[in-house]
Amino acid sequence: MHRGTASIVRALAPHFDLPPAEIAARLFRAPAVLATGLPAEVAEALAGALRESGLELDIEPEDAPLPEPGPSYDVAFYLRDGGRFREVARELALVLGCSLADAASALCATPATVLGAVSQATVDALRARFSPLGVEVDASNPATARYDVFYRGEDAGGLATVRAVLGALGLEVGAPPLVASGLSQAQAAQVWRELAARSLVRVVDQAFLRFDLSLTEAPATPGFAELLVRETGMPEKLVPRVLSRLPVVLHAGLSARELPARVAPLEAAGARVSAQLIVFRSFRLKVEELRDAPAVTELLGSALGLPAAEVRTSLARLPHTFVPPLGDTRARWLVAELRARGVRASLEPA
């Protein structure tokens, strides 16, 4: 995968009888054949130029066997450090060949599924490229993935419709919001076909679910403080303060595969914990104090989708809680950005 995938696609397009979208798809599915039937001198010239651009490729005889197609993956990002949001968005825009605004929107989706049908080589390249920026790259093969169905409606009639569709597929139906779990790709696709138009459900790959793990009750044993330090990395001097403010989040943004290993030692020590799904969580932004009102007005107007005049009026009467709800990633980015500008801001559950 090239650092600027969009630019390399534009450079390749004139030399191959393929639409740009197909060239990009082949790059993301590497190893893949970019072109066939090229004269040897043309192939050598193109290969040299492309290698200088950062691509790894080989020239093979026309009768060489085609690369074995491997499994394809959907890819989602989890941005742990909200303060690096802009940096990650710029890098993602380079990869996808899209605008910065579109890359930011992709990162703020829940979950942030940024690419589909890519190869293991692309997954590895994405991890190498984005992990240093504080991004955890989750990959899932749809053919073997398991999916959960969440009810997003608000009335009994809608829930009855969802239950009927799930029941017709022979699925065990649970209480909202998680109404069915562990669906195959075929079952998930059928549920989506039946219910997507009515916006009653969200179907999410379990590999892309994220959780906050909270400590709700701590045992009164001397060794528990040492366990907290070992499991969370918190300074020992903070343990008494943490234990006096329960419930408190010990681990944020855990993937489903990480969760059991984090829960086990705490429960074994006699603690009670609670895992909160963050995929559909939303917040409202509270601004308490600021210095540079014009710059903050522009930022909040864009991030919250509010007219500048409304934002200015709100900021003139602090503290103020803005009504538009924010998803997890957008909320964490916005608070980090505001604090970097000297603004005292916090989040409240929506």
N, C-alpha and C positions, 0 to 999 in steps of 0.2 A: 504494500500500500504506500503510495507516494505521499510526501508531506503535504503537498498542495494538489489533492486528487483532481480538483476541478481544472486546474491549469494544465495538468498533464493530459487530461481528456481532450481539452481544446487543442493541444499540440498534436495529439494522435489522430484526431478526427479527419484531417485532410488526407491521411495516408491509408486509411482503411475504409472499406465499403460497409461501414456500420454506423448506426446512429449513436450520438454521444452517450445516451442512456445505456446502450448495450455495452459500449466500451467500459463505462464506469462499473457496470454489473460484473463484467469479466475480471476487472481489476480486483473487485471486492471478493470474487469467488476464487481467486488464485489458490493453487495453480490452474490456469486456464489458457486455452489457445487464443491469442489475440488476432492472428491472421494466418491464412494459408495461401499457397501458390505464389509466394514472393520470389523474384529472382534473387540469387545468392548475394549479389552486390547490394541490392536494395535492403535485404534483410540485415546484412552486416552494418550498413550505414545507420539504419533505424535502431538496431540493437545498441550501437555505440552511443547514440544520442540519448536513448532512454536510460541506459546504465548511468550516464552522467547526471540524469535527473533523479536518480535514487531507486529506480526499479531494478529488481533482480529477475533476469530472464535468460532463457537458452534458445539457441537456434537449432532446430532439429530437422531431419529429412522429412519430406512430405509423407512418406509411408511409416513414419514412427508411430507407435501406439499413442492414442490420446491419453491424457492424464485421467487416472481413475477418479470419478467424482466422489468426493467425500461428503460427510454430513454437512448440512448448512445450519446456521445459527441465527437467532435473533439476539440483538445486543441492547442492553439497557445500561445507563450510567447512573451511579449514585455519587453525587458531589458532597463529600464530607465537610469540606471547608468552604462555607458560603462566601468568604472573602476572596476566593479565587474564581468566582463565577464568571466575571468578564473575560479573564484569561482563558478559561475553558471554552467559553462561547466562541471566542475568536478562533481558537484551534479547531473546534468542531465545524465552524463555517468553512474553513479551509478544506477539511476532509469531505464535507458534503457538497461543497460548491454552491452554498446558499448564502443568503444575507445574514448579517449578524443578528437581526431581529428574529429570523426564522430559527437560527441555531439556539438563541436564548429561549424561544418558545418550546423547542424540543427538549431542552434541559429542564424546563419547568413542568413538563407533562408528568402525570402520575400513572404508572411509572414512566421514567424517561427513556422509552424505547427509541433509540436513535437510528438503528439500522436493522434490516432484516435480510435473510437469505445470504449470509456471508460465510466465507470459509474459515476453518480453524486458523489458517495463516493470517487472515485479517483480524480475527479475534486477538491473536498474539500480538500483532502490530499495534492494535488499539490499546492493549494493556501496556505495552512498552512506551507508547506515546503519551497516554493520559494518566497513568499511575503517578508519575512525578508531579502532576498538577493536582493531586489529591482526589482523583476520581477512582472509584471502584467499578470495574467493568464486569457486568454479569452477562453470561452467555448461556443460551438455552437452545437445544435442538427441538424444534416443534414436534417432530415425529415421536419423541420419547418424553416430552414434557407433560406435566400435569397442571391442570388449570382449576382455579376457584371461581365461583360465581357469587357476586355480591349484589344484593338487592338495593337499588338506588331510588326507588319510588317512595311515595309517602302515604298511599292509601291502600285499603284492604282489597279493593278491586284489582289493582295492579299486582299485588302480591299473589292473589288467587290465580291470575294469568300466568305468572312465573311458575307457581307450584304445578300448574297443569302441564306446562311445557316440560319441566324437569321430570315430573312423574311419568309422562308419556315415554321418556327415554329410559325409564327404569332406575332413575337416580334417587338416592335418599335425600330428602328435602329437610333442611335445618331451619333454625330460627334466624330472621334477619339480624345483621346484614349478610352474614355468610350463609347462603341458602344451599350451596352445594360445593363439594370439595373433591379434588382428585380426578377431574374429568380428563379423558383422553383428548387428543387434538380433534378427532372426528366429532366427539360429543360436544366439545366446546364450540366448534364451528356450527353445529346444528342449533345450539342454544342461541348463538349470536344471530344466525339467520332468522330465527323465529322472533327474537325480542329486540334486536338492535334498533329497529325503526321507532320503537316506543320509548327508548331511553330508560328502560326499567332496570337494566342490569349492567354491571361491568364484569367482563371476563378477563382474569389476570393470570398470567403464567406464575406458578408458585415460586419459580426461581427469581422473580423480580419483586417479590414482596419484601418489605423492610419493617422492622419493629424497633421500638424503644423498650428496653427492659428496666422496670422500676422495682426498687426495693420497697415493699409495703410494711414489712414487720421484720425486725432483727432479733436474733436470740441474745439473751443476756449472758454471753460466754466470753471469756477473755480472748480466746483465739479468733473470734469473729472479726475484730478490728484488723488483725494481721491478714486474714483472708481477703477483706475488702481492699487492702493495699495491694495485695498480690494480684487479685483479679481485675482491678480497675486501674491501677497505677496512680491512684490519688495519694497525695502526701499524707503521712500518718497523722499529722497535726490537724488535718481537716476531718478526720473520721468522727470525732464527737459532734461537730457541727452538722455533719451529714445525718447522723443518727437522730439528731434532735429535730430534724425537719422532714421526717417521712410523711408521705411517700416521696421518693426522689429517684430520678433517672440515673441509673448506673452505667448503662451502655446505650448509645444512640445509634439508630440506623443499622441494626443487625440484620443480616440476611437470614432467610429461613434455615439455611444449612448451618449458620453460626449459632443460632439461638439455643439448641439443646446443650451445647458445650458450655455456654455461659450460665444457663439455668442450673445445671447439675450440681456444681460445687456449692452454690448458695443454698439450694434446697437440702443438700446433704448436711449442711451445717445447721439446719433448723430454721432458715430464713424463709419468709414468704415473698414471692415475687409476682409481678404481673407484666405481661407482654402486650403492648399497645401497637396495633397496626397503624403505620403512618402514611400509607399510600393515599388514603382519602381524607387525611386530617387537614384541617384548614384553620387559619389564624386571622385575627385582625391586628393591625399595627397601631400601637399607641406611641405617640411622640410627646415627650415630656419637656424637653428643653433643646434649644438649638441656637446657633450663632449666625450662620449664613443662610437666611431665609430664601433668597432668590435661587441659589443653587439647589437647595432641598426641594423647593417648589417644582422645579423642572424635573428632578429625579422622581418625586412622588407622583406627579401628574402622569408621567410615562409609565411607571410601574403599576400604578393603581387604575389607570385608564380614566382619570378625572380631569375636568377642565382646570386650567391654571388658576382661574379666578376663585374656584371653589377651594382649591388647595391653599391659596394665599389666605383666604378668610379663616380656614380651619387652623392654620399655623399661627395666626394672630391671637388665638384664644387657647393657649396651651394650659394644661395637658389636653390632648385631643386624640380620640380613638377613631380611626378611619373605618368606614363601614365595609368597603369591598373586601371579601375574604381572599386570603392568599394561601396557595398550596405550600407544602413543606419546603421545597427547594427555593421557591421565590421568596418566601418569608425569611428564611435563614440568610439568603443573599442580601435582601434589603436591609435587614438589621445590621449585618456586618458592614455594608456600605455606609449606612448612616452613622454608625459608631466611628468609622474611620474618618468621617467628616466632623466629628465632635458633637454629634447629635445624641442625646439620651433618648433611647427608644427601646421598646419591649414588645412582646407578642402576647396576645390574649386568645384563648380558644374561641373559635367562631361558633 
